């Protein structure tokens, strides 16, 4: 009876995880388009950075959905891919921010503020949905980290918008973009380290099992 209950509980947990990931995937895809259009129209480095992060998260959530029905080894691989995505986008933000520093264009604080608030509300919702599952496994943990970083980035966009208004300068936007990049790179390192450690453990377990034979 206990074994049967555990199987039912595991099935319910997986179903809940799938529903949550589908919802946050949809939110991130929608906000990616909203922010990339806002970043282009508003000439905002921080909004463009956040839009790319939304795209990266959407890809990550898609990978997480695939990994739900897989074993720990596949889940660790999914987390590894997510870490690589975070690292790539962090480097992309750094390059974009440096390039924008050579342009004489003032970003639109109004566009940044409105879209920044929308993105913050969306990501707070995602974080609330993911928090109950953040300790389920390394895959869901890395997904929760992605959502937490989004909120940090959203708050940075709002700070940048206020700075653009107060200083009539592009530099608050550029500096926030650089800060967002550093947060992503730090988190990417953390996710990569954890996933590589999990892969090493699962690989060792498989090798031990192979040596012992059937």
N, C-alpha and C positions, 0 to 999 in steps of 0.2 A: 504493500500500500504506500509506504514512504517513497519507493522508487517511482511509482506512478504519479504521485503528487509532485515530485521533483520534475518529471517530464512535462507535466501540465504547466507548472510554474515557469519553466524555461521557455515553453512555447509562448506563453502570455508575455514574458519579458521581451522576447524577440519581436513579437507583433507590435508591442508598444514602441520599441526602438525604431522599427520600420516606419510607423506612423509619424513619429517625431521627426525622423530624418527626411521624410517626404515633404513635410510642412516647411522645415527650415530650408530645404533645397529650393522650394518654390519661392520663398521670401527672398533668398539671396539672388536668384536669377532675376526676379523683378527689380530688386534694388540695384543690381549691376547695370541694367539698362537706364534706370533713372539717374544714377550717379555719373555714368560715363557721358550721358547727354548733358547733364548739369556741369560737369567738369570742362567739357569742350566749350559750351556756351558761356560759362562763367570764367573761363581761362584760369581754372583753379588746379594747382598741383595736388593739393590735399584731397580734393574730391576725386580726381583721376586715380590717385593712389588707392583711395577707399573703394572705388569701383572695381579696380583690378583685384583687390582683396576679396570683394564679393564674388567675383568670377572664380577666383582660386578656391574659395570656400564652397561654392556650388559644385565644383569638380570634386572637392574633397568629400562632400556629403554623398555624391554619387558613388564614389569609391567605397565609402562607409556602408552604403546600402548593399553593395555587392559583397562586402566582407561579412555581413551579418550571418550569412548561411555557411560561412567557411570556418575552418579551425583557427586556433591561436596563431599558427604560422602565417596564414593568409591575412589575419587581422593585423599582425605586426608588419607585414608587407604593405598593407593599405596605409598604415600610419607612416611608414617610411616614405611612400609616395607623397603623402600630404606634407610631410616635412620638407621634401624636395620642392614641392609647389610653393610653399611659404618662403623658402630660401630664394627661389627664382624671382618671385614677385617683390621681395624685399630689395634685391639687387636692381630690379627694374625701377622701383621708386627712387632709389638713390640716383640712378642715371638721369631720370626725368627731372628730378629736383635740381641737379647740377646744370642740366641744359636750360631749364627755365630761368636760372639765375642770370643768364646772359641776355635775356629778352626784356624789353621795356614794355611790359603789359601789366596793368593793375587788375587783379582778379575781382570778380563781383562778390562783395560781401553778402549781399542780399540772397543771391543764388546759393552761396555756400551755407548760409544760416538756415534757410528753409529746407534744403535737401539734407543738411547735416542733422536737423531735428528729426526728419522722417527716417533717416537711416538709423539714428540712435534708438528711436521707438521700435523699429523693426528688429534690431539686434538685441535689445533688451528682451523682447518676446522670445527670440530664438534661445537666448541664454536661459531663460526661465524654463523653457521646454526641455533643454538638454541637461540642466543641472541634476535632476534625479538619476540620470544615467551616466554621469561623468566618471563614476568609479566601477562601471560594469566591466570594462576591459580597456586595453591600451588604445584600441581603435576609437571607442567613444570618448575616452579621455582626451585624445588629440583633437577630436571634433569640438569638444567643449572649450579647449584652449583657443581654437580658431575663433569661436564666437566671442570669447572674453576679449580677445585682441581687437575684434571689430568695435566693441564698445569703447575701448581706449582710443582707437582711431577716430571714431565719431566725435568723441569729446574734443579731440585735437582739432578736428575740422571747425567746430564751434568756437574754440579759442582762437584759431587762425582768422575766422571771420571777424571776430571782435577786434583783433589786432589790425586787420586791414582797415577797418573803419576808424579806429583811434589814431593810427599812424599814417594812414593813406600811403601804404607801402605794400609791395609784393612779398617782402621778406617773412612776415609771419606765416604766410601760406607755404613758402618754400621750407622754412625751418620746421614746421609741423610735418611736412612731407618727409623730411629727413628723419625726424623723430619716429614717425610711423614705420619707416624702413628699418630703423634700429630695433624697434619692438618686434617686428616680424622676424628679423634675422636671429634675434635672441631666442624667440619661441621656436623657430625652425630648428635651431641647434638642440633645444631641449627635446623636441619631438623626435628628431633623428636619433639622438642618443638613446632615448627610451625604446624606440622601435628596434634599433640595432641590437640592444641588449636583449630584448624579447626574442628576436630572431636567433641570437646566439644560443639562448636557453633552449628554444624549441628544436634547433638543429642538433644540439648536443643530445637531447632526449631521443630524437629519431635515430641518431647514430648509435646510441647505447642499445636501443631496441633492436636495431639491425644486427649488431654484434651478438646479442643474446639469441637471436633467431626466433622462430615461431614457438 
